[in-house]
């Protein structure tokens, strides 16, 4: 049974940094693409970053140059390093696997405010 557990969210000041983690289990982690999504208050879910099997990476224009996605296949972990945070980055962040399009974890709240 697939399970994705996000952690690392919190309160950050504008210009600050946070690193999110996602612990995956229940599927062959290294064999699937992984993504980070976010849902801001009153908005729909937005894909922020994606990392493919071959380690190629894609980013939304809104985070390009500020966020970095990475994965540790040996430990079944996905990361999102977020720098130069902006108030518009405030959202609940979710990791997602191409193994199961319908599964979503509980997410982790990121709040950027002074």
N, C-alpha and C positions, 0 to 999 in steps of 0.2 A: 504494500500500500504506500503510495507516494506521500511524502511529507516534506514540507519546506518551512523552515523556521527562521524568520528574519530577526535580526537584533542590531543594536548599535545606534538607533535613532536617539533623538533628544533635542535639547534647545541649543542653538548656536547663534552667534552674532553675525550680522552681515559681514562678509569677507572671511568668515571662519571656515573651519573644515570639520568633516565627520567622515567616518568610514563605517559603512553598513556591511553586515555579514549575513549569509544565508546558509544554513546547514541543511543538506539534502539527504534523503534516505528513501528506500523503497523502490529504487530503479537504478539502472546503470548510468551513473552521473556523467561519466566521461563521454558517453555515446550520444548525448543530446545537447542541442543548443540551449543556452540559458539567457534570460533577460531580466532586467529590472524595469518595473513599471511604477508609476505613481498616480495617485488620485488626490488632486487638490480640492479644497472645499468648494462645492458647487460646480465642479467640473467633472468631465469624464476621465476614464483611465487613459494614461499616456505612456507609451513605451519610451523609456529614457535611454536605455543602452542594451545592446545584445552582443553576446560573444558566441562564436560558432565553434564547431568541433576543431577546426584547424586554427583556432585562436584569433581568427579575424574578428574585428570589432566594428560595431556601428553605434552612432550616437545621434540623439535628437539634436537639432540645431541649437536648441535652447541651452544645452549643457556642454556642447562641443568645446574642448579646450579647458574645461573646468572639472569634468567628471572622468573617472577612469574605471572601467570594468575589468575584473580579472577573475580567474578561477584556479582552484587547487584541486586537481582531479584525484590526487592521492588521498585527500582528506574530505572529498565531497563537499567542498565549500565554494561559495560564490561571494565576491566582494564588490562593493562600489565605493571608491574613494572620491569624496566630494570636496572640492576646494572652492574658494571665492564664492561662498554661498550667498544667495540673494533671498530677500523675502518671498519672491515668486517660487522659490524651491520648496516652500512649506507645503507638505503633503504627507499622506501615508504612502510608504514605499513597500513594494511587493517584489519578491523574486518569482520567476515563472520558468517552467521547463517545457520544452517542446514535446516531452514524453506524454504530458496530459494537459491539453489546452483548457480543460474545464476546472482544473485544480488551482486554487489560490490559498496561500497561507493567511495568517492573521495580519501580516504587515507590521511595519514599525513606523512610528510617527516621527517626522522631522519638522521642527519648527525653527524658522530663521527670523529672529526679531531682536531689536536692541532694547 
